Amino acid sequence: MSEEIIVINPATQEEAGRVKKDSKEVIEEKINTAHEKFQSFKKMNAQDRSDLLFKWAEKIEENKQEIAKLVTLEGGKPLAEAIGEVDYANSYIKYYAEEAKRIYGRTVPANNDETRIVVTRHPIGVVAAITPWNFPVAMMARKAAPAVAAGNTFIVKPASATPMSAAKFIDLAVEAGFDEGIIQYVNASGREAGEVFTQSDKIMKLTFTGSTEVGKQLMSDAVVTVKNVTMELGGHAPLIVHSDADIDKAVEGALASKFRNSGQTCVCANRFYIHEDVLDEFTEKFTAEVKNLKVGNGMDDGVKIGPLIDEDGYNKVMKHIEDAVEKGGKVTAGGSGDKSGGYFVEPTVITNVTDEMICMSEETFGPLAPIQSYSNLDEAIKKANGTEYGLAAYYFTESYKTGIRLTEELDFGVLGWNNGAPSAANIPFGGMKESGVGREGAPEGLEPYTETKVTSIKI
């Protein structure tokens, strides 16, 4: 009897479903199929690839509610957020359906009259992806769409906590007309799939979204076969509210950044640095809004904060809250948790925060907003940059001069200036330092799925 992966609903701690676990041999068979299909798929013209992607997008739109309910069932996020995730995922399918027709080459002026130089771009081969549980369809789509648009075949290992929504998403690609074997998924542990993916000489590119620790291991393992890699790794995003900020706008942006998916996003604000001149006003208004966020099962109406994904995630957030309080932090909203039925933590605001608190040095990955004041911008910039991570940062200022300075001096790949949600299919997304390698989205997200060839012609 084959092994199964049991999927748990984090809002109830009850079984949500089961999926068949793939053995190493099955994963290798699927890789072989992808390799075989690549030989013909790479020859398909760009217009036909584009048409298939648009048909896939149509299928996703038709099945949006079903996919979203699976996202909520297995991941816990509120249904309205899950529907938004499906729309966001589909925006990548549609965007790269267009970009499939824009994979351009170029001619290069030669240094003599007898030579012509032509540069062309070609699909890289079989692409393997490992995706996270917090955005099970969006992170998969952000990888699958450009890979297929460029003419590659694609195989993904979704997170074991959330395999059902990703499977449904990919099954719709086959319904849309993609041959079986062009877009596939496997269900296994990350370690098992990672070993097979990195060791396979048929996989030419590996793309991963997840923790920096795992990303480093995958990069190390991929060196053996010199694979092309794209890594979107951990974050520890600062949020700066300067003295000249529009406070209402800052509160709105902070809420959008911090509490999406109950704070379980790699780009959510983890460290709040608020200028002392606006500290009281921001804290009062922000706290009032946080207290209005309804906690509960994501399927229930009006819920804004769903459960954390599992007990480990719950325990980490509670540890950060308890540590901050023990070291002098003042809770102005929330502060409590309950794991008797699901893994719920109240959206929490803590003031009087110091650098010694764990939440200021570790990514919390939960609904905790620690607030620290600063007196001058140099201090805030230094603290914001004082981390090995460089994925996202947010800042609120009505001064063009201050905003430009923060744009230039903050060492992060994704910046939100008066914007708590700076992400879309048509903008490049990725981190600096230990937050990743490469970019996803926009034309920059298509290039890593191609190889560049140069042909020098003697006439």
DAKAQUI-V261438 format. One record per pair of residues at least 6 apart in sequence whose C-alpha atoms are under 7 Angstrom apart, sorted by sequence separation. I is the first residue (numbers start at 1). J is the second residue. If there is no record, write none. Layout:
((I	J) (I	J))
This chain:
((8	14) (9	15) (72	78) (110	116) (148	154) (174	180) (197	203) (297	303) (308	314) (338	344) (374	380) (397	403) (416	422) (430	436) (431	437) (439	445) (8	15) (9	16) (72	79) (110	117) (147	154) (208	215) (296	303) (337	344) (338	345) (415	422) (7	15) (8	16) (109	117) (131	139) (158	166) (294	302) (295	303) (298	306) (337	345) (430	438) (6	15) (7	16) (108	117) (131	140) (241	250) (294	303) (295	304) (296	305) (297	306) (336	345) (337	346) (430	439) (7	17) (69	79) (72	82) (107	117) (108	118) (144	154) (258	268) (294	304) (295	305) (296	306) (336	346) (429	439) (430	440) (6	17) (7	18) (68	79) (71	82) (107	118) (257	268) (258	269) (293	304) (294	305) (295	306) (335	346) (428	439) (429	440) (6	18) (106	118) (107	119) (257	269) (293	305) (334	346) (428	440) (429	441) (5	18) (6	19) (106	119) (170	183) (334	347) (335	348) (428	441) (4	18) (5	19) (68	82) (105	119) (106	120) (170	184) (321	335) (334	348) (403	417) (427	441) (428	442) (4	19) (5	20) (68	83) (105	120) (333	348) (334	349) (414	429) (426	441) (427	442) (4	20) (5	21) (105	121) (215	231) (333	349) (414	430) (425	441) (426	442) (428	444) (3	20) (4	21) (332	349) (353	370) (413	430) (414	431) (425	442) (428	445) (3	21) (65	83) (68	86) (167	185) (215	233) (331	349) (332	350) (353	371) (354	372) (413	431) (64	83) (331	350) (348	367) (349	368) (350	369) (351	370) (352	371) (353	372) (393	412) (412	431) (413	432) (127	147) (330	350) (331	351) (347	367) (348	368) (349	369) (350	370) (351	371) (352	372) (392	412) (412	432) (206	227) (212	233) (329	350) (330	351) (347	368) (348	369) (349	370) (350	371) (351	372) (390	411) (391	412) (392	413) (393	414) (394	415) (395	416) (396	417) (397	418) (411	432) (64	86) (136	158) (205	227) (206	228) (207	229) (208	230) (209	231) (210	232) (211	233) (212	234) (329	351) (330	352) (390	412) (391	413) (392	414) (393	415) (394	416) (395	417) (396	418) (198	221) (204	227) (205	228) (206	229) (207	230) (208	231) (209	232) (210	233) (211	234) (329	352) (390	413) (391	414) (392	415) (393	416) (394	417) (395	418) (194	218) (198	222) (201	225) (204	228) (205	229) (206	230) (207	231) (208	232) (209	233) (210	234) (328	352) (329	353) (127	152) (385	410) (126	152) (127	153) (128	154) (129	155) (130	156) (131	157) (132	158) (133	159) (136	162) (199	225) (385	411) (394	420) (123	150) (125	152) (126	153) (127	154) (128	155) (129	156) (130	157) (131	158) (132	159) (160	187) (123	151) (124	152) (125	153) (126	154) (127	155) (128	156) (129	157) (130	158) (131	159) (133	161) (137	165) (154	182) (155	183) (156	184) (157	185) (160	188) (123	152) (133	162) (136	165) (137	166) (153	182) (154	183) (155	184) (156	185) (157	186) (158	187) (160	189) (314	343) (381	410) (60	90) (136	166) (153	183) (154	184) (155	185) (156	186) (157	187) (237	267) (239	269) (327	357) (235	266) (237	268) (238	269) (251	282) (137	169) (234	266) (235	267) (237	269) (238	270) (239	271) (240	272) (241	273) (242	274) (243	275) (311	343) (57	90) (237	270) (238	271) (239	272) (240	273) (241	274) (242	275) (310	343) (324	357) (236	270) (237	271) (238	272) (239	273) (240	274) (241	275) (243	277) (323	357) (243	278) (247	282) (251	286) (307	342) (308	343) (323	358) (57	93) (157	193) (307	343) (308	344) (57	94) (307	344) (306	344) (320	358) (320	359) (391	430) (53	93) (54	94) (391	431) (53	94) (390	431) (391	432) (291	333) (390	432) (54	97) (262	305) (290	333) (390	433) (53	97) (261	305) (262	306) (389	433) (390	434) (391	435) (287	332) (388	433) (389	434) (390	435) (262	308) (287	333) (388	434) (389	435) (50	97) (317	364) (50	98) (89	137) (93	141) (89	138) (92	141) (96	145) (100	149) (317	366) (50	100) (88	138) (92	142) (96	146) (100	150) (49	100) (50	101) (86	137) (295	346) (86	138) (89	141) (93	145) (97	149) (85	138) (89	142) (92	145) (96	149) (46	100) (47	101) (46	101) (16	73) (290	347) (16	74) (75	133) (75	134) (287	349) (9	73) (10	74) (9	74) (10	75) (11	76) (8	74) (9	75) (10	76) (7	74) (9	76) (128	197) (128	203) (126	202) (127	203) (126	203) (127	204) (128	205) (129	206) (130	207) (131	208) (132	209) (125	203) (126	204) (127	205) (128	206) (129	207) (130	208) (131	209) (132	210) (125	204) (126	205) (127	206) (128	207) (129	208) (130	209) (124	204) (42	123) (38	125) (74	161) (75	162) (38	126) (74	162) (271	360) (35	126) (34	126) (270	363) (70	164) (71	165) (270	364) (279	373) (70	165) (272	369) (274	371) (276	373) (67	165) (271	369) (272	370) (273	371) (274	372) (275	373) (276	374) (50	149) (270	369) (271	370) (272	371) (273	372) (274	373) (275	374) (276	375) (49	149) (265	365) (271	371) (272	372) (273	373) (274	374) (275	375) (67	168) (264	365) (273	374) (263	365) (264	366) (263	366) (262	366) (263	367) (262	367) (273	380) (259	367) (42	151) (258	367) (41	151) (42	152) (60	172) (59	172) (38	152) (38	153) (56	172) (56	173) (59	176) (34	153) (56	176) (55	176) (52	176) (267	391) (52	177) (267	392) (52	178) (236	363) (235	363) (134	264) (134	265) (37	181) (37	182) (238	384) (250	396) (34	181) (33	181) (34	182) (245	396) (246	397) (245	397) (246	398) (236	389) (244	397) (245	398) (7	161) (235	389) (237	391) (239	393) (240	394) (241	395) (242	396) (244	398) (5	160) (7	162) (234	389) (235	390) (237	392) (238	393) (239	394) (240	395) (241	396) (242	397) (244	399) (235	391) (237	393) (238	394) (239	395) (240	396) (241	397) (235	392) (27	186) (257	420) (22	186) (256	420) (257	421) (22	187) (253	418) (256	421) (21	187) (22	188) (253	419) (254	420) (20	187) (21	188) (35	202) (253	420) (250	418) (249	418) (77	261) (232	430) (232	431) (235	435) (234	435) (233	435) (232	435) (233	436) (232	436) (231	436) (232	437) (231	437) (230	437) (231	438) (230	438) (79	298) (78	298) (79	299) (77	298) (78	299) (76	298) (212	434) (212	435) (78	303) (72	298) (78	304) (72	299) (78	305) (78	306) (77	306) (76	306) (76	307) (76	309) (75	309) (11	297) (11	307) (10	307) (10	308) (142	440) (10	309) (142	441) (146	445) (150	449) (10	310) (146	446) (150	450) (147	449) (124	449) (123	449) (124	450) (123	450) (124	451) (13	341) (122	450) (123	451) (12	341) (13	342) (121	450) (122	451) (11	341) (12	342) (95	425) (121	451) (122	452) (11	342) (121	452) (10	342) (11	343) (120	452) (121	453) (10	343) (92	425) (119	452) (120	453) (91	425) (119	453) (120	454) (119	454) (118	454) (119	455) (118	455) (117	455) (118	456) (117	456) (116	456) (117	457) (115	456) (116	457) (115	457) (116	458) (115	458) (114	458) (115	459) (114	459))
